[in-house]
Amino acid sequence: MEPRNQTHASEFILLGLSEEKEAQPLLFGIFLSMYLVTFIGNLLIILMIITDSHLHTPMYFFLSNLSFADICFTSTTVPKMLLNIQVQSKVITFEGCITQVYFFMLFGGLDNFLLTVMAYDRFVAICHPLRYTVIMNPKLCGLLLLDSFLLSALDSLLHDLMILRLSFCTELEIPHFFCELNQVIQLACSDTFLNDLLIYIASGFLIFIPLISIILSYSRIVSSILRISSAGGKYKAFSTCGSHLSVVCLFYGTFLGVYLSSAASPNSRKTAIASVMYTVVIPMLNPFIYSLRNKDIKQALRKLFSGKT
């Protein structure tokens, strides 16, 4: 294939999850339903935490921001997919694709950092309970949130700027339902060594280091819990971090699974189907996971709908 005489393409073709016309109404219904559940569920979490003064703690502060990030993360990809199905078009402009890559990386990275910060919050709460309010003060919580956002924004910006330096070939079909970074880079005709190098470096610093931090935090947490003598105390300690640990396992488990499968078969449609888990399903499940066994959230939900303060 010969490269075009331009620095970037005018548009890309998103092949989606299926090219069968008969499957499009079903996909539209499924993804619209999941998006609405994700949006409403996470919005309820945010409203409950804002309106209930009992939930004005560091743990719920970070949870509300995680819910906000999940709404934005899903909104980056699903509405465009639904629009393309509705108008029977697979086209996304180059500018739209670059924008989608930026915000997908931004809110995906924010999710990643917030899960790390929440693990640290649980570590302080269980391992240093008497100093919890002193350590997790409002200033530190604000700085942790700001740092998480800035690091995610910087990472997204670097990847976007590196895409802008590429020249693209005439075959601009992306076997995905959104502009996934690796898929876009693979369409380039120019040398992508620096892009690939940036991905590996960013993955190491911004994904695996936070994951290692979470593992270390939970190793200390488990060690502290095992030293508790009473069974009731152990159960209470485990219950405070069980929801977060479930979300961490789902998020990193599916992400690493998709990452490994895409490395083995980069252009496979199966990779796009697998990525639905961490792009759509997990943000939809998070509100249920955090509220299923959380008495504070259940009580706040009753207050929200009853109008009581």
C-alpha positions as a printed Julia matrix, in Angstrom:
309×3 Matrix{Float64}:
   0.0     0.0    0.0
   1.24    3.44  -0.86
   1.03    6.18   1.72
  -0.97    9.26   0.97
   0.75   12.61   0.5
  -0.65   13.99   3.75
   0.2    13.97   7.41
  -3.08   12.41   8.45
  -6.17   10.76   7.04
  -9.53   12.52   6.73
 -11.58    9.69   8.23
 -11.52    6.14   9.55
 -13.96    3.25   9.24
 -15.06    1.57  12.48
 -16.02   -1.98  11.59
 -17.73   -2.51  14.95
 -18.48   -5.81  16.66
 -20.39   -7.34  13.76
 -20.86   -6.52  10.08
 -24.14   -8.46   9.82
 -27.06   -6.08   9.25
 -29.45   -8.37  11.09
 -27.38   -8.06  14.27
 -27.31   -4.24  14.35
 -30.74   -3.68  16.02
 -29.84   -6.23  18.7
 -26.45   -4.6   19.32
 -28.13   -1.18  19.48
 -30.63   -2.37  22.07
 -28.03   -4.14  24.22
 -25.52   -1.3   24.25
 -28.18    1.39  24.76
 -29.51   -0.55  27.77
 -26.02   -1.03  29.24
 -25.16    2.63  28.7
 -28.33    3.83  30.42
 -27.76    1.49  33.37
 -24.15    2.7   33.61
 -25.13    6.36  33.44
 -28.03    6.16  35.89
 -26.28    3.8   38.33
 -23.11    5.88  38.59
 -25.09    9.13  38.7
 -27.09    7.79  41.65
 -23.83    6.97  43.47
 -22.62   10.55  42.92
 -25.93   12.09  44.06
 -26.09    9.9   47.17
 -22.56   10.84  48.22
 -23.17   14.55  47.61
 -26.5    14.71  49.47
 -25.72   12.45  52.44
 -23.37   14.08  54.95
 -22.55   10.66  56.45
 -20.8     9.78  53.18
 -18.52   12.82  53.19
 -15.43   10.7   53.87
 -12.28   10.08  51.79
 -13.48    6.62  50.7
 -16.74    7.93  49.27
 -15.06   11.05  47.88
 -12.9     8.84  45.7
 -15.85    6.55  44.91
 -17.89    9.51  43.6
 -14.99   10.52  41.36
 -14.63    6.92  40.17
 -18.32    6.94  39.24
 -17.84   10.22  37.35
 -14.83    8.77  35.51
 -16.86    5.66  34.62
 -19.67    7.75  33.14
 -17.2     9.75  31.04
 -15.22    6.63  30.09
 -18.29    4.89  28.69
 -19.62    8.08  27.1
 -16.41    8.35  25.08
 -17.18    5.26  23.02
 -20.75    3.97  23.29
 -22.76    7.03  22.04
 -20.68    7.16  18.84
 -21.23    3.45  18.31
 -24.99    3.85  18.83
 -25.07    6.8   16.43
 -23.22    4.85  13.74
 -25.66    1.95  14.06
 -28.65    4.31  13.97
 -27.54    6.2   10.84
 -26.04    3.04   9.29
 -22.6     4.59   8.96
 -19.2     3.35  10.14
 -17.31    6.58   9.5
 -15.5     8.63  12.13
 -13.49   11.71  11.17
  -9.77   11.9   11.9
 -10.41   14.7   14.4
 -13.18   12.67  16.03
 -10.92    9.64  16.24
  -8.07   11.6   17.83
 -10.51   13.15  20.31
 -11.9     9.73  21.17
  -8.41    8.34  21.74
  -7.59   11.28  24.04
 -10.65   11.04  26.27
 -10.61    7.23  26.31
  -7.03    7.29  27.56
  -7.78   10.16  29.95
 -10.71    8.56  31.76
  -9.29    5.04  31.52
  -6.11    6.31  33.16
  -8.13    8.2   35.76
  -9.98    4.97  36.6
  -6.63    3.25  37.01
  -5.19    5.89  39.35
  -8.37    6.21  41.4
  -8.38    2.46  42.06
  -4.79    2.82  43.26
  -5.63    5.77  45.51
  -8.64    3.9   46.91
  -6.38    0.93  47.75
  -4.1     3.32  49.67
  -7.14    4.75  51.45
  -8.19    1.23  52.58
  -4.6     0.52  53.64
  -4.54    3.58  55.9
  -8.04    2.83  57.27
  -7.19   -0.75  58.26
  -3.49   -0.57  59.09
  -3.48    2.9   60.72
  -7.08    3.43  61.91
  -6.2     5.88  64.71
  -4.32    8.16  62.3
  -6.77    7.77  59.4
  -8.41   11.2   59.61
  -5.03   12.87  60.07
  -3.37   11.11  57.11
  -6.35   11.17  54.72
  -7.09   14.85  55.25
  -9.04   16.91  52.64
  -5.85   18.52  51.31
  -4.19   15.16  50.59
  -7.38   13.78  49.01
  -7.59   16.8   46.72
  -3.92   16.49  45.75
  -4.27   12.75  45.02
  -7.26   13.43  42.77
  -5.51   16.32  41.0
  -2.33   14.3   40.45
  -4.38   11.4   39.07
  -6.1    13.7   36.59
  -2.93   15.5   35.51
  -0.96   12.29  34.96
  -3.82   10.83  32.9
  -4.19   14.03  30.88
  -0.45   14.21  30.18
  -0.33   10.58  29.07
  -3.32   11.08  26.75
  -1.83   14.25  25.27
   1.51   12.57  24.54
  -0.17    9.68  22.72
  -2.32   12.08  20.66
   0.67   14.21  19.69
   2.55   11.09  18.63
  -0.37   10.04  16.41
  -0.39   13.44  14.71
   3.16   12.87  13.4
   2.12    9.7   11.53
   1.14    9.28   7.89
  -1.64    6.81   7.13
  -2.25    4.33   4.37
  -5.29    4.03   2.12
  -6.78    1.12   4.11
  -8.22    2.86   7.15
 -10.52    0.2    8.59
 -10.39   -0.29  12.35
 -11.68   -3.74  13.48
 -13.19   -2.21  16.61
 -16.22   -0.21  17.74
 -14.06    2.77  18.78
 -10.68    4.3   17.96
  -8.44    2.12  20.09
  -4.87    3.45  20.29
  -3.05    0.33  19.09
  -5.47   -0.19  16.21
  -5.0     3.38  14.98
  -1.2     3.15  15.12
  -1.21   -0.11  13.16
  -2.85    1.69  10.22
   0.11    4.06   9.82
   2.46    3.77   6.86
   5.23    5.73   8.56
   7.56    4.42  11.23
   5.71    3.75  14.51
   8.72    2.83  16.66
   8.4     5.91  18.89
   4.66    5.35  19.27
   5.17    1.73  20.29
   7.99    2.72  22.65
   5.75    5.31  24.32
   3.01    2.71  24.78
   5.4     0.28  26.47
   6.89    2.97  28.72
   3.48    4.39  29.64
   2.11    0.9   30.32
   5.0     0.22  32.66
   4.74    3.45  34.62
   1.01    4.15  34.5
  -0.5     0.66  34.63
   1.85   -1.9   36.12
   3.32    0.35  38.82
  -0.17    1.26  40.12
  -1.11   -2.43  39.96
   1.98   -3.35  41.99
   1.09   -0.58  44.47
  -2.4    -2.07  44.87
  -0.96   -5.55  45.42
   1.45   -4.22  48.06
  -1.35   -2.3   49.79
  -3.55   -5.38  49.96
  -0.72   -7.59  51.14
  -0.31   -5.23  54.11
  -4.07   -5.12  54.59
  -4.41   -8.92  54.64
  -1.47   -9.17  57.04
  -3.12   -6.7   59.41
  -6.51   -8.42  59.2
  -5.02  -11.84  59.99
  -3.62  -10.37  63.22
  -7.11   -9.42  64.4
  -8.19  -11.92  67.05
 -11.99  -11.8   66.75
 -13.86  -13.28  63.79
 -16.25  -10.32  63.81
 -13.37   -7.88  63.58
 -11.87   -9.77  60.64
 -15.22   -9.82  58.83
 -15.75   -6.09  59.37
 -12.24   -5.31  58.12
 -12.65   -7.49  55.02
 -16.08   -5.99  54.27
 -14.62   -2.46  54.1
 -12.35   -3.38  51.2
 -14.19   -6.32  49.58
 -16.06   -4.19  47.03
 -12.94   -2.32  45.96
 -10.96   -5.55  45.65
 -13.7    -7.03  43.44
 -13.6    -4.01  41.12
  -9.79   -4.13  40.99
  -9.81   -7.82  40.03
 -12.42   -7.23  37.32
 -10.73   -4.13  35.91
  -7.17   -5.42  35.78
  -8.16   -9.0   35.0
 -10.14   -8.06  31.89
  -7.68   -5.34  30.84
  -4.69   -7.7   31.02
  -6.69  -10.39  29.25
  -7.5    -8.05  26.36
  -3.92   -6.74  26.31
  -2.47  -10.25  26.03
  -5.01  -11.36  23.42
  -4.37   -8.25  21.3
  -0.62   -8.88  21.5
  -1.17  -12.41  20.17
  -3.7   -11.37  17.51
  -3.69   -7.57  17.06
  -6.31   -7.35  14.3
  -8.7    -9.94  15.66
 -12.4    -9.02  16.0
 -12.39  -11.15  19.16
 -10.22   -8.5   20.82
 -12.93   -5.89  20.18
 -15.57   -8.16  21.68
 -13.38   -8.85  24.73
 -12.74   -5.14  25.26
 -16.48   -4.65  25.81
 -15.85   -6.03  29.31
 -13.64   -3.21  30.56
 -15.11   -0.43  28.41
 -18.82   -1.07  29.06
 -19.59   -3.97  31.4
 -17.3    -3.1   34.35
 -18.41    0.59  34.53
 -21.99   -0.74  34.53
 -21.3    -3.24  37.33
 -19.34   -0.89  39.61
 -22.41    0.79  41.2
 -23.93   -2.62  41.96
 -20.69   -3.98  43.41
 -20.2    -0.99  45.7
 -23.83   -0.87  46.86
 -24.68   -4.59  47.07
 -23.29   -5.14  50.57
 -22.74   -1.54  51.64
 -25.2    -0.48  54.35
 -24.2     3.19  54.09
 -24.97    3.3   50.37
 -28.29    1.48  50.85
 -29.3     3.9   53.58
 -28.27    6.89  51.47
 -30.28    5.5   48.54
 -33.4     5.25  50.7
 -32.86    8.82  51.89
 -32.38   10.06  48.32
 -35.68    8.61  47.11
 -37.64    9.42  50.25
 -36.4    13.02  50.28
 -35.21   12.79  53.87
 -32.01   14.49  55.06
